[in-house]
Amino acid sequence: MSKFALDEMNNVNGVITFYRLIEDGVCYWNEFCVEIEKEGTHYEQVFALTAQMNRKANLQSLAEKKYHAYDTKVTGVSGFEFKTKDLRAYGIKDEQGNIIIFAGKKSNQDDDEVTFRSIVKRYTESKR
Amino acid sequence: MKREDVLRHPAYWFEDVQNELYSQVVDYMDREKINRSELAKRLKVSKGYVSQILNGNYNYTLKKWIELCLAIGIVPGVYRKLDDVIEADKEFARAKKDAIRGETTTVVDLDKISSINLKHLKTGTSTASGGHKIAEYEYREFSPYTAKTVLEPA
């Protein structure tokens, strides 16, 4: 069984704390950021995602097109998605707070959706 | 990527300005009790233009931006020194750490607060409409658009 940890996202500064999920030492959000930075093309959109998270952390509204509920397919676990033109960040709300689980490109959304739900399932089961 | 690097990046502020404009226009529509069509009519713009605003994707000319702001009764542009913003941001992070001494989490349902405007919270309100608890803290004088932020435990 995987070991999970939560790390506070210091790039997001607001009254609401955001965490990033770490599974067996791997932080999917960090890996995503590094990969996007290496590729270069969409790196600016990582800053846009961070700006969106920061607004939510400060109780400010966002357009439905940029933030909305996302079905985790796990009973009792609410998900959400932050969106830019080409990038997506997926998270959940649980008793720990708001957790960024996974992120990916719009072009890979179908596969990422499966991965996201699978991680949420493992994370949820690990807490039982 | 450090928080300070984020605050120094144009893409962060571009996104923030788009989102703040969205928020201001939604506030205006709520105040005036009008829909998209009525907004388009009042602004003398197309529905497509209104959609861009309400999708948070406004990216027209500076002139158009000023016209839009004035049309909804706000003055465009708040110019602050970047160093002041970064310092206020750090101060807020420190204040938050102090405020949550002994506590590790703040559980908030983001969907329930998506339409809450921060100005409603300035007097120390800690519940959203309907009595839903939105935070464990009391806010005073908090706004990302002011240089000073104070956060205290409720």
Contacts between the chains, C-beta under 8 A, distances in Angstrom:
chain1	res1	chain2	res2	distance
A	10	B	2	7.7
A	10	B	3	5.7
A	10	B	93	7.8
A	11	B	1	6.2
A	11	B	2	7.6
A	11	B	3	5.2
A	11	B	6	5.2
A	13	B	3	6.1
A	13	B	89	5.5
A	13	B	92	6.1
A	13	B	93	5.3
A	13	B	96	7.9
A	15	B	96	7.0
A	15	B	106	7.0
A	15	B	135	5.7
A	15	B	137	6.1
A	15	B	139	6.8
A	15	B	142	7.2
A	15	B	151	6.4
A	16	B	106	5.7
A	16	B	108	5.0
A	16	B	110	7.7
A	16	B	135	7.0
A	17	B	105	6.8
A	17	B	106	5.5
A	33	B	1	6.7
A	44	B	9	7.6
A	44	B	10	7.9
A	44	B	11	3.8
A	45	B	11	7.2
A	46	B	1	7.8
A	47	B	6	6.1
A	47	B	9	4.7
A	47	B	11	3.8
A	47	B	12	4.3
A	47	B	15	6.9
A	48	B	11	5.6
A	48	B	12	7.3
A	48	B	14	7.4
A	48	B	15	3.9
A	50	B	6	5.5
A	50	B	12	6.4
A	51	B	11	7.8
A	51	B	12	4.8
A	51	B	13	7.6
A	51	B	15	3.8
A	51	B	16	4.8
A	51	B	19	7.0
A	52	B	15	6.6
A	52	B	19	7.0
A	54	B	16	7.6
A	54	B	144	7.9
A	55	B	16	7.2
A	55	B	19	5.6
A	56	B	110	5.4
A	56	B	113	8.0
A	56	B	114	7.9
A	58	B	118	6.5
A	58	B	144	5.8
A	59	B	113	5.2
A	59	B	116	5.4
A	59	B	118	5.6
A	59	B	121	6.6
A	59	B	134	6.8
A	59	B	135	7.6
A	60	B	19	7.3
A	60	B	20	7.8
A	60	B	23	6.2
A	60	B	117	7.3
A	60	B	118	5.9
A	60	B	144	7.8
A	61	B	19	7.9
A	61	B	22	7.3
A	61	B	23	5.0
A	61	B	26	6.5
A	61	B	114	5.5
A	61	B	115	5.5
A	61	B	116	7.2
A	61	B	117	7.0
A	62	B	19	5.9
A	62	B	22	7.5
A	62	B	56	6.6
A	62	B	114	6.8
A	63	B	19	7.3
A	63	B	22	5.1
A	63	B	54	6.3
A	63	B	55	5.2
A	63	B	56	3.5
A	63	B	57	7.9
A	65	B	55	4.3
A	65	B	56	6.3
A	65	B	57	7.4
A	66	B	19	7.3
A	66	B	55	7.7
A	66	B	56	5.1
A	67	B	110	7.6
A	67	B	114	7.2
A	69	B	111	5.9
A	78	B	109	7.5
A	78	B	111	7.5
A	80	B	110	6.1
A	80	B	111	7.5
A	84	B	15	7.8
A	93	B	107	7.7
A	93	B	108	7.8
A	93	B	109	6.2
A	93	B	110	6.4
A	95	B	105	7.4
A	95	B	107	6.1
A	96	B	105	5.7
A	96	B	107	7.8
A	97	B	105	4.8
A	97	B	106	6.2
A	97	B	107	5.8
A	97	B	108	7.5
A	98	B	108	7.2
A	98	B	110	6.3
